[in-house]
Amino acid sequence: MIFGYPVSEQQLSILNLFGFNGQISLGILRLLSLILLIVAIKIWKEILSDLKVKNIGWYSVVTLVISPLMLVLVLVYPLICLKILIFTLFLYKGLDNKFYLVVLGLILILFNVNILGNNPAIFNKIDLQDAQLEVTKRISSEDSVRNSIYLPLTVRRATYNKIFISYKQIVGEILPFFDFESIFFAEINPLEQKSIVIFYWPEILLFVLGLYFLVNLNNKKLNNSLLIMIGLAWIDFVFSEGAVFKRLVLVTIPISVIISLGLYNLYLGAKKISLVMIIFILFGWINSIYDLSVRGDYWLDNRPLAFEFWYKEIGKLDLNKFDKIQISSLVGDAKPYCYFYLGKVCDNKKFEFNSFNLSKEKEKGVLYAGFAGEFVGDKFKNDIDSNWDKNPIVNIIAKKTLRDTIAYKYGNDIGVGIVK
């Protein structure tokens, strides 16, 4: 399924910017994303050659290439592929130049905010907005306790003040960067968070081993370079938002070097053990690629799947029969997706891109596409009746069940229907 995954919001924004639509344009964009990553990896190999780390370059490249994260970036996130290329290009040009590194840090922040449209939470922590709200909430909560212990406001201010709370919140934004669970254990994440496998769990053993050899290598240039890369990746993480695998993408580059050091030195000292480790990693790679191919909806955002279903079903119908066609906007702007799947027909005034509630108001002669809760009324606990499609008011002509709840209170089923 991953190779047939529908157009993502990020891809759609690029295609719309240049006035392109359709599957052929999407295929070309994905090819360009692949080229960006290939160029970035080639530059990365050159950087490692300059650092004079014997035989580590190819190990690092292979470690990155077999990561499922790279496949997902090519198929879904072209702008992140571009960010990786910018990152490696600046490292190649000025890894020893402080000015270049400062500029790169600023570019990463601007790229996240202006190009990716992120609104990093760290901004609210720095300007004390969130801290002020939390201080007020905590003091109000204490004042409302029936059997409270009285303390003068000045004493409480010593602990509940904007500076202290802001410090706590900023640390809370920084610490998730050291998220080894998401980096190495996404395959078996006990939190079942929606993420992508970055590295396979056996590679954490190589990572620890690589750290040991890195310390004993006495290669100051390599050590300093890795610290700089991790520092820049940390800046990128802190000044970004969204799924953790997208925020951690740059740190995979220096980590791949440490893993490669571990594998290379293990191979020199214990070939049989290193071969067993390679077999485990290859098994993880095959398993992850297979899992992505059959369960793309488990790993990836389900919103594009909803838009794809609606528009493909609408495209099968004679639209001249309907006075109005209304598509739900509960999970994002439906209009750009309309242009991608149906083309200029979406300019027709009969198309309307808004949420609806047929349990309260309905129009005859209208084709509706939306969530089950929009057809029969939303439910606070998201417990939409499984027989929602047998509605006496609406004739449901097509329906589908999504794996994820992407519109809480409206159920996991989506459909296309006509008011009887």
HELIX and SHEET records of a PDB file:
HELIX    1   1 ILE A    2  GLY A    4  5                                   3    
HELIX    2   2 GLU A    9  LEU A   17  1                                   9    
HELIX    3   3 GLY A   22  ASP A   50  1                                  29    
HELIX    4   4 ILE A   56  VAL A   65  1                                  10    
HELIX    5   5 PRO A   68  VAL A   76  1                                   9    
HELIX    6   6 PRO A   78  GLY A   94  1                                  17    
HELIX    7   7 LYS A   98  LEU A  110  1                                  13    
HELIX    8   8 PHE A  111  ILE A  115  3                                   5    
HELIX    9   9 ALA A  121  ILE A  126  1                                   6    
HELIX   10  10 GLN A  129  ASP A  143  1                                  15    
HELIX   11  11 LEU A  153  THR A  159  1                                   7    
HELIX   12  12 LYS A  162  ILE A  174  1                                  13    
HELIX   13  13 LEU A  175  PHE A  178  5                                   4    
HELIX   14  14 PHE A  180  PHE A  184  1                                   5    
HELIX   15  15 ALA A  186  ILE A  188  5                                   3    
HELIX   16  16 GLU A  203  LEU A  217  1                                  15    
HELIX   17  17 LYS A  220  VAL A  238  1                                  19    
HELIX   18  18 VAL A  244  ARG A  247  1                                   4    
HELIX   19  19 VAL A  249  VAL A  251  5                                   3    
HELIX   20  20 THR A  252  GLY A  269  1                                  18    
HELIX   21  21 LYS A  271  VAL A  294  1                                  24    
HELIX   22  22 GLY A  296  TRP A  299  1                                   4    
HELIX   23  23 ARG A  303  GLY A  315  1                                  13    
HELIX   24  24 LEU A  319  LYS A  321  5                                   3    
HELIX   25  25 ALA A  334  LEU A  342  1                                   9    
HELIX   26  26 GLY A  343  ASP A  347  5                                   5    
HELIX   27  27 ALA A  372  VAL A  376  1                                   5    
SHEET    1   A 5 PHE A 351  PHE A 353  0                                        
SHEET    2   A 5 LYS A 324  ILE A 327  1                                        
SHEET    3   A 5 VAL A 366  PHE A 371  1                                        
SHEET    4   A 5 ASP A 413  VAL A 419 -1                                        
SHEET    5   A 5 VAL A 394  THR A 401 -1                                        
END                                                                             
